[in-house]
Amino acid sequence: MSDDRTALARMERQNPVSPDAELAPPPGALESILLHERDHSEGRTRQYRPLLVAASVMVAAGLAISALVALNQDEQGRTVATPGSTAERTFSLPPTNPDAAVFPPVGANPGDAATAPMLHFVAYSSPVSSHELLLNLADRAEQQPPARGEGPYEYVTSRGWYLTTHQTTDGLVLRTEIAEINREQWRAEDGSGRVTDTENGVTQSWEVSPQEHPWTRLDTGDESAPVLRDQLLDDGQGRTVQQWFGAFRDTWASQIASPELQSAYLSLLADQNDIEVLGAVNDRVGRPGIAVSTSTGDRKLVLILDESTGALLDYEEIALIPEAAEVPIPLPSTVNYTVWLDTARVGSVGERP
């Protein structure tokens, strides 16, 4: 007997459409396209894994970021992020050092028929504090202008790579399939809009009707970054750093994150423990970024952030041990990957910026 779950169930955490939404296509149609890996906390049975793609290595010169942060101290004596403060603080990234220790080790996972080489993270010449880095990126994010364009619809486009496994109830893998999905979504405040997926060259679109109880966003336009940070902390009491990484990813998957919300997330992450700076990297579409990560024990969770704006460029999960993947793959290997390509406000469904 097959142990396959519906695609909608697998992607529930990143589905921009409420499960109660009225859809124009026949029953089950939306389930066939809203494909996303399950959250790591749900268990070890996962059916979607990102397809790895080759990416170039970025060797960057030192980045100087002038930032405004509050000089408050937490119980550990660290500077605590308070977006919107007026105390000036300068932070500089050291130059990269390709000869320093990097992740993954040189020569790891050269790629085969089922995978491709991992992103390569280039170490800096001296240690970088994730706390200080994220504080400064939070300030950078808050200084950015609102999303470009005008209109009632938020347009978000992304790309994902997945390795699908079909297996029996006792865990025997019957077959694997690679899926590459390009997604465009248009979403109004009432939840209506359209989702268009192109999977392996085949495009399908679904119109979404206005929802009786549309999802409520935090950043409605009037909230400051400190207020949003407090709301996030209040709503996410008890979250682990790994869960905060997931919440950050999920927000970007379903909406345009305002400068204030982006700043709030980054300042919140700055105060979390167990985050390391992996180094400089070019993302899957060649954009330079800075990678920060945390670990669940069997996999590494990675956020790649724009070094000048703090924007989230992509998110990936890297399997570190065999138990983190359901099929034999070289280790370490990326097993979940999403890259955000564009966001804007537009005037109508189907309109692109």
Secondary structure, 3 states (H helix, E strand, C coil): CECCCCHHHHCHHHCCCCCCCCECCCCCCHHHCCCCCCCHHHCCCCCCCCCCCCCCCCCCCCCEEEEECCCEECCCCCEECCCCCCCEEEEECCCECCCCCCECCCCCCCCCCCCCCCCCEECECCCCCHHHHHHHHHHHHHCCCCCCCCCCEEEEEEEEEEEEEEEECCCCEEEEEEEEEEEEEEECCCCCEEEEEEECCEEEEEEECCCCCCCCCCCCCCCCHHHHHHHHHHHCCCCCHHHHHHHHHHHHHHCCCCHHHHHHHHHHHHCCCCCEEEEEEECCCCCEEEEEEEECCCEEEEEEEECCCCCEEEEEEEECCHHHCCCCCCCCEEEEEEEEEEEEEECCCCCCC
